[in-house]
Amino acid sequence: MSFELGDPVPAFTLADTEGTAHSVPADPAPAATVLVVTCNHCPYVIAWNPRLRAVAEKYAPRGVRVLVINANDASRYPADSPAAKARFVRDQSWPIPYLYDESQVVARALDAQVTPHVFVLDADQRLRYRGAPDADHRDPAQDARYLRDALDAVLAGAEPPEAETRPRGCSVKWKS
């Protein structure tokens, strides 16, 4: 089963680093939801994190919910362990709930390919954008343009100018 543009998000509940459960879809539904499959160690993620944080902080007052989800196999990649995630949240004063998909069921349902892989849902919790945050992780001036354009369109009740871009990053570290 694949998660296609226009499809309702597969339902899930995952806990963040503090043990708080976050459910998708949410009730009541936010104006938009951003899901980012991520990790701690990928250089693409590290480069894009400041831009993703800025988007979360800018769009929160407009009713946008952002959740980041780590599904990497922590037994093979200790940098992605629950303890490492909790340390990252604490050390960075990370404002975005950082969820752990230990079973990898959610990442598979989203059809996540890389870290980071961005998914934007509208108020009906349907997929409206998936791909990269912007065109180049090495260029901060890109400012998460793909993500911002998708959110601006969804919040205006329109289709994103680009509904899908090629995700770029490190492969999701699947369990054997």
Z-matrix of the N, CA and C atoms (Angstrom, degrees):
N
C 1 1.451
C 2 1.522 1 108.65
N 3 1.315 2 116.25 1 133.88
C 4 1.459 3 118.04 2 179.17
C 5 1.524 4 109.95 3 -117.67
N 6 1.289 5 115.25 4 156.72
C 7 1.458 6 124.61 5 -178.36
C 8 1.515 7 106.45 6 -99.71
N 9 1.331 8 116.94 7 107.46
C 10 1.459 9 122.25 8 -173.82
C 11 1.520 10 111.30 9 -107.53
N 12 1.331 11 115.97 10 159.91
C 13 1.457 12 121.21 11 176.48
C 14 1.525 13 109.33 12 -54.33
N 15 1.331 14 115.74 13 133.61
C 16 1.449 15 122.07 14 -178.83
C 17 1.522 16 114.25 15 91.00
N 18 1.336 17 117.18 16 -14.98
C 19 1.468 18 120.91 17 -179.90
C 20 1.527 19 110.65 18 -73.93
N 21 1.352 20 116.42 19 148.80
C 22 1.466 21 118.59 20 171.31
C 23 1.526 22 109.38 21 -69.65
N 24 1.313 23 115.90 22 146.39
C 25 1.466 24 120.28 23 -179.07
C 26 1.531 25 109.51 24 -65.03
N 27 1.335 26 117.22 25 138.81
C 28 1.473 27 119.13 26 173.14
C 29 1.535 28 108.55 27 -63.45
N 30 1.309 29 116.82 28 132.23
C 31 1.468 30 121.27 29 -177.55
C 32 1.527 31 110.64 30 -68.66
N 33 1.331 32 115.18 31 140.83
C 34 1.464 33 120.56 32 175.10
C 35 1.515 34 110.09 33 -158.99
N 36 1.313 35 114.50 34 161.20
C 37 1.463 36 122.89 35 171.80
C 38 1.519 37 106.60 36 -135.48
N 39 1.325 38 115.80 37 126.20
C 40 1.463 39 122.03 38 177.36
C 41 1.525 40 108.64 39 -132.98
N 42 1.316 41 116.07 40 151.91
C 43 1.461 42 121.57 41 178.08
C 44 1.519 43 110.41 42 -92.70
N 45 1.339 44 114.77 43 148.47
C 46 1.464 45 120.23 44 175.14
C 47 1.529 46 109.49 45 -90.13
N 48 1.317 47 115.96 46 -173.38
C 49 1.469 48 120.75 47 -175.53
C 50 1.523 49 112.94 48 -66.82
N 51 1.324 50 117.62 49 -16.43
C 52 1.465 51 121.70 50 177.34
C 53 1.523 52 112.07 51 -96.07
N 54 1.350 53 116.75 52 -2.72
C 55 1.458 54 120.72 53 -179.06
C 56 1.523 55 113.99 54 91.39
N 57 1.325 56 117.57 55 2.16
C 58 1.462 57 121.62 56 178.64
C 59 1.521 58 109.60 57 -77.19
N 60 1.328 59 116.54 58 130.55
C 61 1.464 60 121.31 59 179.82
C 62 1.524 61 110.21 60 -81.74
N 63 1.332 62 115.52 61 138.24
C 64 1.465 63 123.19 62 176.68
C 65 1.515 64 107.11 63 -124.56
N 66 1.332 65 115.78 64 125.31
C 67 1.458 66 120.73 65 -178.56
C 68 1.523 67 111.22 66 -108.25
N 69 1.304 68 114.32 67 142.57
C 70 1.462 69 122.63 68 175.10
C 71 1.524 70 105.10 69 -132.28
N 72 1.322 71 120.25 70 128.40
C 73 1.457 72 124.83 71 -2.06
C 74 1.529 73 111.59 72 -68.15
N 75 1.325 74 114.81 73 157.47
C 76 1.460 75 121.65 74 -179.55
C 77 1.525 76 109.42 75 -93.36
N 78 1.328 77 114.82 76 151.33
C 79 1.456 78 119.82 77 175.98
C 80 1.522 79 107.55 78 -132.56
N 81 1.324 80 117.99 79 112.66
C 82 1.457 81 126.67 80 3.94
C 83 1.524 82 111.33 81 -75.44
N 84 1.312 83 114.80 82 154.94
C 85 1.461 84 120.32 83 -178.50
C 86 1.530 85 110.13 84 -73.19
N 87 1.330 86 116.76 85 136.40
C 88 1.464 87 119.58 86 173.87
C 89 1.534 88 110.14 87 -71.81
N 90 1.315 89 116.41 88 169.89
C 91 1.467 90 121.37 89 178.08
C 92 1.528 91 110.84 90 -60.14
N 93 1.314 92 116.31 91 -33.72
C 94 1.466 93 123.21 92 176.51
C 95 1.519 94 107.42 93 -160.77
N 96 1.322 95 115.34 94 155.98
C 97 1.458 96 121.61 95 177.64
C 98 1.522 97 108.16 96 -129.56
N 99 1.318 98 115.93 97 135.80
C 100 1.458 99 121.78 98 174.07
C 101 1.518 100 107.37 99 -113.70
N 102 1.317 101 116.11 100 124.47
C 103 1.458 102 122.52 101 173.39
C 104 1.518 103 107.16 102 -111.00
N 105 1.314 104 116.82 103 132.57
C 106 1.458 105 120.73 104 178.53
C 107 1.523 106 107.88 105 -127.80
N 108 1.331 107 116.61 106 114.97
C 109 1.459 108 120.42 107 173.27
C 110 1.529 109 105.40 108 -79.02
N 111 1.321 110 116.31 109 123.98
C 112 1.460 111 121.42 110 -168.14
C 113 1.523 112 110.83 111 -143.19
N 114 1.311 113 116.03 112 -172.52
C 115 1.459 114 123.08 113 173.88
C 116 1.524 115 107.84 114 -160.96
N 117 1.313 116 116.86 115 -172.25
C 118 1.463 117 120.10 116 -179.45
C 119 1.521 118 113.52 117 -98.22
N 120 1.325 119 117.77 118 -31.43
C 121 1.464 120 119.17 119 -165.25
C 122 1.532 121 115.66 120 -101.67
N 123 1.305 122 119.37 121 -13.75
C 124 1.463 123 121.72 122 -175.42
C 125 1.531 124 111.25 123 -67.88
N 126 1.338 125 118.52 124 130.37
C 127 1.467 126 120.08 125 -179.95
C 128 1.531 127 113.08 126 -62.87
N 129 1.317 128 118.05 127 -28.86
C 130 1.469 129 120.71 128 176.28
C 131 1.530 130 109.86 129 -65.92
N 132 1.318 131 116.04 130 -46.39
C 133 1.462 132 121.11 131 178.33
C 134 1.520 133 110.24 132 -60.20
N 135 1.311 134 116.43 133 -48.27
C 136 1.470 135 121.26 134 -178.74
C 137 1.530 136 109.97 135 -57.22
N 138 1.327 137 116.80 136 -42.74
C 139 1.470 138 120.46 137 179.71
C 140 1.523 139 112.06 138 -68.01
N 141 1.333 140 117.43 139 -39.57
C 142 1.470 141 120.81 140 -176.34
C 143 1.522 142 113.66 141 -84.08
N 144 1.333 143 119.65 142 -17.56
C 145 1.462 144 121.06 143 -176.20
C 146 1.530 145 114.17 144 -52.85
N 147 1.339 146 120.60 145 -45.59
C 148 1.471 147 118.52 146 179.48
C 149 1.529 148 112.57 147 -60.70
N 150 1.325 149 117.01 148 -35.69
C 151 1.470 150 120.46 149 178.92
C 152 1.523 151 111.02 150 -70.86
N 153 1.339 152 116.88 151 -39.87
C 154 1.462 153 120.23 152 178.45
C 155 1.529 154 110.46 153 -65.62
N 156 1.311 155 115.95 154 -40.47
C 157 1.469 156 120.47 155 177.04
C 158 1.522 157 110.66 156 -61.43
N 159 1.326 158 116.70 157 -44.57
C 160 1.467 159 120.86 158 179.82
C 161 1.529 160 111.22 159 -61.49
N 162 1.321 161 117.08 160 -40.21
C 163 1.469 162 120.41 161 177.04
C 164 1.523 163 110.08 162 -63.20
N 165 1.323 164 117.07 163 -47.34
C 166 1.466 165 120.61 164 -179.87
C 167 1.529 166 110.78 165 -57.71
N 168 1.315 167 116.85 166 -44.67
C 169 1.461 168 120.85 167 -178.07
C 170 1.527 169 111.54 168 -69.58
N 171 1.331 170 117.83 169 -38.79
C 172 1.464 171 121.12 170 -178.41
C 173 1.521 172 111.81 171 -71.76
N 174 1.321 173 117.85 172 -39.84
C 175 1.454 174 121.18 173 -172.69
C 176 1.529 175 114.04 174 -91.48
N 177 1.311 176 118.94 175 -12.61
C 178 1.475 177 120.95 176 178.96
C 179 1.535 178 111.65 177 -55.49
N 180 1.338 179 119.24 178 -44.38
C 181 1.468 180 118.46 179 179.67
C 182 1.542 181 113.53 180 -64.31
N 183 1.325 182 116.62 181 -15.70
C 184 1.468 183 120.71 182 178.71
C 185 1.533 184 111.61 183 -95.44
N 186 1.334 185 116.49 184 11.34
C 187 1.455 186 120.53 185 175.45
C 188 1.510 187 114.78 186 86.75
N 189 1.334 188 117.13 187 20.21
C 190 1.464 189 120.80 188 179.65
C 191 1.526 190 109.03 189 -94.87
N 192 1.309 191 114.66 190 129.55
C 193 1.465 192 122.65 191 177.37
C 194 1.527 193 107.91 192 -102.59
N 195 1.333 194 116.99 193 130.36
C 196 1.463 195 121.93 194 177.81
C 197 1.526 196 108.36 195 -119.21
N 198 1.336 197 115.22 196 131.13
C 199 1.462 198 122.04 197 175.74
C 200 1.522 199 107.98 198 -130.51
N 201 1.321 200 117.03 199 135.42
C 202 1.463 201 120.34 200 173.29
C 203 1.523 202 107.83 201 -108.90
N 204 1.321 203 115.36 202 141.90
C 205 1.462 204 122.19 203 -172.46
C 206 1.523 205 109.51 204 -128.43
N 207 1.320 206 116.39 205 123.17
C 208 1.454 207 120.79 206 176.33
C 209 1.533 208 108.00 207 -104.78
N 210 1.325 209 115.62 208 121.52
C 211 1.471 210 121.29 209 179.70
C 212 1.523 211 112.09 210 -116.42
N 213 1.322 212 117.92 211 2.56
C 214 1.463 213 119.44 212 -176.32
C 215 1.521 214 112.19 213 -61.88
N 216 1.322 215 115.38 214 149.21
C 217 1.456 216 123.14 215 177.66
C 218 1.533 217 108.91 216 -68.39
N 219 1.338 218 115.88 217 101.23
C 220 1.466 219 120.86 218 -175.97
C 221 1.525 220 112.55 219 -69.35
N 222 1.329 221 117.81 220 -21.36
C 223 1.464 222 118.49 221 178.71
C 224 1.529 223 110.83 222 -69.65
N 225 1.320 224 117.23 223 -32.06
C 226 1.473 225 120.87 224 177.73
C 227 1.522 226 111.91 225 -94.36
N 228 1.339 227 117.19 226 -20.41
C 229 1.464 228 121.93 227 -178.30
C 230 1.525 229 108.56 228 -129.42
N 231 1.343 230 118.09 229 80.65
C 232 1.462 231 121.91 230 -175.92
C 233 1.535 232 113.78 231 -58.08
N 234 1.320 233 117.88 232 -22.61
C 235 1.471 234 120.54 233 177.12
C 236 1.520 235 111.03 234 -64.32
N 237 1.336 236 117.45 235 -14.56
C 238 1.453 237 121.94 236 179.39
C 239 1.527 238 112.93 237 -108.59
N 240 1.316 239 117.08 238 17.68
C 241 1.463 240 121.64 239 179.51
C 242 1.531 241 109.97 240 -70.20
N 243 1.326 242 116.96 241 160.54
C 244 1.471 243 119.16 242 176.17
C 245 1.533 244 112.56 243 -55.31
N 246 1.328 245 117.54 244 -39.94
C 247 1.467 246 120.13 245 179.35
C 248 1.531 247 110.94 246 -64.78
N 249 1.328 248 117.27 247 -40.94
C 250 1.472 249 120.61 248 178.87
C 251 1.522 250 110.67 249 -66.20
N 252 1.333 251 117.46 250 -38.47
C 253 1.466 252 120.62 251 177.68
C 254 1.528 253 110.42 252 -64.19
N 255 1.321 254 116.27 253 -44.26
C 256 1.466 255 120.12 254 179.48
C 257 1.526 256 110.76 255 -62.41
N 258 1.327 257 116.79 256 -39.80
C 259 1.468 258 121.32 257 177.83
C 260 1.530 259 110.14 258 -63.63
N 261 1.341 260 117.47 259 -43.06
C 262 1.461 261 121.97 260 178.15
C 263 1.533 262 110.16 261 -58.81
N 264 1.329 263 116.91 262 -48.67
C 265 1.473 264 121.15 263 -179.15
C 266 1.525 265 109.92 264 -58.89
N 267 1.306 266 116.44 265 -44.75
C 268 1.472 267 121.72 266 -178.57
C 269 1.532 268 110.81 267 -67.80
N 270 1.330 269 117.03 268 -49.91
C 271 1.469 270 120.68 269 -175.56
C 272 1.521 271 112.72 270 -66.91
N 273 1.321 272 117.08 271 -32.19
C 274 1.470 273 121.33 272 -177.94
C 275 1.525 274 112.34 273 -95.25
N 276 1.330 275 117.89 274 -1.53
C 277 1.475 276 121.30 275 -170.57
C 278 1.525 277 108.80 276 47.35
N 279 1.335 278 115.21 277 47.27
C 280 1.465 279 123.69 278 -173.58
C 281 1.529 280 109.68 279 -65.21
N 282 1.338 281 118.06 280 120.58
C 283 1.464 282 120.89 281 -174.57
C 284 1.531 283 114.99 282 -86.77
N 285 1.324 284 117.02 283 -3.11
C 286 1.464 285 121.80 284 -174.51
C 287 1.529 286 108.60 285 -103.28
N 288 1.340 287 118.55 286 131.75
C 289 1.461 288 118.76 287 175.70
C 290 1.535 289 110.84 288 -56.23
N 291 1.324 290 115.77 289 128.98
C 292 1.461 291 123.13 290 -176.87
C 293 1.524 292 107.24 291 -109.68
N 294 1.321 293 116.36 292 104.98
C 295 1.458 294 123.02 293 -172.58
C 296 1.521 295 111.22 294 -96.07
N 297 1.328 296 114.92 295 154.22
C 298 1.461 297 120.56 296 179.66
C 299 1.517 298 109.75 297 -116.96
N 300 1.322 299 115.48 298 119.85
C 301 1.465 300 123.82 299 178.31
C 302 1.529 301 107.80 300 -103.38
N 303 1.325 302 115.47 301 70.77
C 304 1.460 303 120.60 302 -174.56
C 305 1.527 304 112.12 303 -58.42
N 306 1.335 305 117.34 304 -38.61
C 307 1.469 306 121.49 305 -178.29
C 308 1.529 307 112.78 306 -77.50
N 309 1.310 308 116.76 307 -14.38
C 310 1.464 309 124.73 308 -177.71
C 311 1.531 310 112.96 309 67.30
N 312 1.312 311 116.89 310 10.37
C 313 1.467 312 121.46 311 -179.85
C 314 1.524 313 111.00 312 -64.40
N 315 1.323 314 117.69 313 -42.62
C 316 1.463 315 120.98 314 -177.82
C 317 1.525 316 110.49 315 -67.65
N 318 1.321 317 117.71 316 -47.37
C 319 1.469 318 120.41 317 179.55
C 320 1.526 319 110.90 318 -59.05
N 321 1.318 320 116.75 319 -39.27
C 322 1.474 321 120.17 320 177.78
C 323 1.528 322 111.00 321 -67.78
N 324 1.336 323 117.80 322 -40.81
C 325 1.465 324 121.33 323 179.55
C 326 1.527 325 111.20 324 -64.77
N 327 1.331 326 116.97 325 -34.54
C 328 1.461 327 121.13 326 177.40
C 329 1.526 328 111.55 327 -77.95
N 330 1.316 329 116.44 328 -12.85
C 331 1.463 330 122.88 329 -174.75
C 332 1.530 331 110.84 330 62.61
N 333 1.341 332 114.84 331 41.54
C 334 1.469 333 121.08 332 178.22
C 335 1.521 334 109.51 333 -65.40
N 336 1.308 335 115.91 334 138.26
C 337 1.461 336 122.00 335 -178.90
C 338 1.529 337 112.67 336 -110.54
N 339 1.327 338 115.77 337 -40.06
C 340 1.460 339 120.99 338 -172.19
C 341 1.525 340 109.78 339 -139.28
N 342 1.326 341 114.45 340 172.10
C 343 1.459 342 121.48 341 169.43
C 344 1.522 343 107.44 342 -116.48
N 345 1.316 344 117.40 343 122.69
C 346 1.457 345 127.97 344 -1.40
C 347 1.535 346 111.57 345 -88.09
N 348 1.308 347 116.07 346 145.70
C 349 1.463 348 122.82 347 172.75
C 350 1.522 349 105.58 348 -123.25
N 351 1.326 350 116.19 349 120.43
C 352 1.466 351 123.13 350 -172.72
C 353 1.530 352 110.37 351 -100.56
N 354 1.342 353 115.85 352 137.76
C 355 1.458 354 123.21 353 176.56
C 356 1.525 355 107.78 354 -131.75
N 357 1.338 356 117.44 355 127.55
C 358 1.464 357 122.03 356 177.90
C 359 1.521 358 108.56 357 -112.41
N 360 1.330 359 114.82 358 127.40
C 361 1.462 360 122.64 359 178.34
C 362 1.525 361 109.28 360 -110.42
N 363 1.320 362 116.44 361 143.79
C 364 1.461 363 120.32 362 176.21
C 365 1.531 364 110.21 363 -83.64
N 366 1.333 365 117.39 364 -173.85
C 367 1.465 366 121.89 365 -178.08
C 368 1.522 367 112.04 366 -64.52
N 369 1.337 368 117.33 367 -23.52
C 370 1.463 369 121.43 368 176.06
C 371 1.524 370 111.50 369 -86.40
N 372 1.351 371 116.07 370 4.96
C 373 1.459 372 123.56 371 178.34
C 374 1.522 373 112.43 372 64.61
N 375 1.341 374 114.83 373 35.88
C 376 1.468 375 121.75 374 176.84
C 377 1.523 376 109.16 375 -106.86
N 378 1.325 377 115.93 376 145.87
C 379 1.462 378 121.51 377 -177.83
C 380 1.523 379 110.55 378 -69.04
N 381 1.339 380 115.87 379 123.44
C 382 1.463 381 121.73 380 178.80
C 383 1.525 382 113.48 381 -116.80
N 384 1.332 383 116.89 382 -21.50
C 385 1.475 384 120.81 383 178.31
C 386 1.520 385 107.74 384 -150.11
N 387 1.338 386 114.65 385 144.63
C 388 1.469 387 120.49 386 168.64
C 389 1.517 388 108.31 387 -149.78
N 390 1.337 389 113.91 388 144.97
C 391 1.454 390 119.44 389 178.52
C 392 1.510 391 112.09 390 148.61
N 393 1.321 392 115.02 391 -143.07
C 394 1.465 393 122.89 392 -178.11
C 395 1.527 394 110.36 393 -90.24
N 396 1.330 395 117.68 394 158.79
C 397 1.470 396 120.01 395 175.16
C 398 1.537 397 112.25 396 -64.33
N 399 1.333 398 115.97 397 -37.33
C 400 1.463 399 121.85 398 177.64
C 401 1.524 400 108.46 399 -161.38
N 402 1.309 401 116.85 400 -171.65
C 403 1.465 402 121.32 401 -171.71
C 404 1.522 403 115.27 402 -78.39
N 405 1.336 404 119.03 403 -17.72
C 406 1.464 405 119.25 404 -173.53
C 407 1.522 406 111.41 405 -156.49
N 408 1.330 407 116.20 406 111.36
C 409 1.465 408 120.34 407 179.95
C 410 1.527 409 112.43 408 -62.82
N 411 1.329 410 117.51 409 -22.15
C 412 1.471 411 120.54 410 -178.16
C 413 1.522 412 112.87 411 -84.55
N 414 1.330 413 118.17 412 -6.91
C 415 1.459 414 122.06 413 -175.01
C 416 1.530 415 110.84 414 -116.00
N 417 1.333 416 117.83 415 94.07
C 418 1.467 417 120.07 416 -179.59
C 419 1.535 418 113.41 417 -58.17
N 420 1.323 419 117.41 418 -23.95
C 421 1.466 420 120.26 419 178.95
C 422 1.527 421 112.00 420 -64.41
N 423 1.338 422 117.06 421 -17.84
C 424 1.469 423 120.38 422 176.41
C 425 1.529 424 111.04 423 -64.09
N 426 1.333 425 116.88 424 -30.84
C 427 1.458 426 123.78 425 169.66
C 428 1.533 427 114.63 426 54.81
N 429 1.339 428 117.25 427 38.44
C 430 1.469 429 122.14 428 179.81
C 431 1.532 430 111.04 429 54.70
N 432 1.315 431 116.02 430 42.60
C 433 1.468 432 122.07 431 -174.09
C 434 1.522 433 112.98 432 -58.60
N 435 1.321 434 119.03 433 -44.99
C 436 1.475 435 119.87 434 179.55
C 437 1.529 436 110.10 435 -59.06
N 438 1.318 437 116.47 436 -45.40
C 439 1.458 438 121.40 437 -179.14
C 440 1.525 439 110.70 438 -65.04
N 441 1.321 440 117.29 439 -46.60
C 442 1.471 441 120.87 440 179.79
C 443 1.534 442 110.95 441 -62.28
N 444 1.329 443 116.98 442 -43.09
C 445 1.466 444 119.79 443 179.07
C 446 1.527 445 110.64 444 -62.20
N 447 1.328 446 116.39 445 -41.58
C 448 1.470 447 120.23 446 179.16
C 449 1.526 448 110.47 447 -64.00
N 450 1.317 449 117.31 448 -44.62
C 451 1.458 450 120.26 449 179.80
C 452 1.522 451 111.63 450 -64.86
N 453 1.327 452 116.97 451 -44.04
C 454 1.466 453 119.86 452 179.23
C 455 1.525 454 110.53 453 -58.89
N 456 1.328 455 117.09 454 -42.72
C 457 1.466 456 120.74 455 179.65
C 458 1.527 457 110.57 456 -65.66
N 459 1.317 458 117.41 457 -49.16
C 460 1.468 459 121.44 458 -178.63
C 461 1.527 460 110.16 459 -59.68
N 462 1.320 461 117.31 460 -43.65
C 463 1.466 462 120.37 461 -179.68
C 464 1.526 463 112.06 462 -66.58
N 465 1.335 464 117.07 463 -25.18
C 466 1.468 465 121.92 464 177.44
C 467 1.530 466 111.84 465 -89.39
N 468 1.334 467 117.01 466 0.45
C 469 1.455 468 120.46 467 -179.35
C 470 1.516 469 113.79 468 77.65
N 471 1.327 470 115.95 469 21.37
C 472 1.466 471 121.15 470 -178.22
C 473 1.527 472 110.13 471 -114.79
N 474 1.314 473 114.70 472 170.40
C 475 1.463 474 120.41 473 174.80
C 476 1.531 475 108.75 474 -81.86
N 477 1.326 476 117.75 475 141.66
C 478 1.470 477 119.83 476 176.36
C 479 1.523 478 111.10 477 -60.15
N 480 1.348 479 117.23 478 146.51
C 481 1.469 480 120.35 479 178.97
C 482 1.530 481 112.00 480 -58.74
N 483 1.314 482 115.94 481 -35.95
C 484 1.464 483 121.92 482 172.23
C 485 1.509 484 105.98 483 -126.93
N 486 1.327 485 117.57 484 114.55
C 487 1.459 486 120.63 485 -178.12
C 488 1.523 487 112.03 486 -82.17
N 489 1.323 488 116.03 487 -18.76
C 490 1.458 489 119.49 488 -178.50
C 491 1.519 490 109.28 489 -149.49
N 492 1.337 491 114.85 490 133.59
C 493 1.458 492 121.01 491 173.20
C 494 1.523 493 107.07 492 -127.68
N 495 1.297 494 115.72 493 162.97
C 496 1.463 495 119.44 494 178.81
C 497 1.524 496 109.54 495 -71.03
N 498 1.343 497 117.33 496 121.48
C 499 1.457 498 118.26 497 176.98
C 500 1.522 499 109.68 498 -70.36
N 501 1.335 500 115.95 499 142.48
C 502 1.445 501 121.20 500 179.57
C 503 1.514 502 108.94 501 -128.60
N 504 1.313 503 116.18 502 138.16
C 505 1.450 504 119.46 503 178.52
C 506 1.507 505 110.97 504 158.16
N 507 1.318 506 114.78 505 -161.52
C 508 1.470 507 121.87 506 178.10
C 509 1.527 508 107.84 507 -87.23
N 510 1.309 509 116.47 508 147.55
C 511 1.467 510 119.80 509 179.58
C 512 1.527 511 109.94 510 -62.61
N 513 1.333 512 115.54 511 148.02
C 514 1.450 513 119.72 512 170.77
C 515 1.530 514 106.53 513 -63.63
N 516 1.309 515 116.25 514 134.81
C 517 1.471 516 121.47 515 -177.38
C 518 1.527 517 108.93 516 -89.47
N 519 1.341 518 114.66 517 88.85
C 520 1.466 519 121.27 518 -177.07
C 521 1.515 520 111.30 519 -73.02
N 522 1.317 521 116.05 520 149.99
C 523 1.457 522 120.95 521 175.41
C 524 1.517 523 108.62 522 -72.33
N 525 1.316 524 115.55 523 148.42
C 526 1.468 525 120.71 524 -179.09
C 527 1.508 526 111.06 525 -72.24
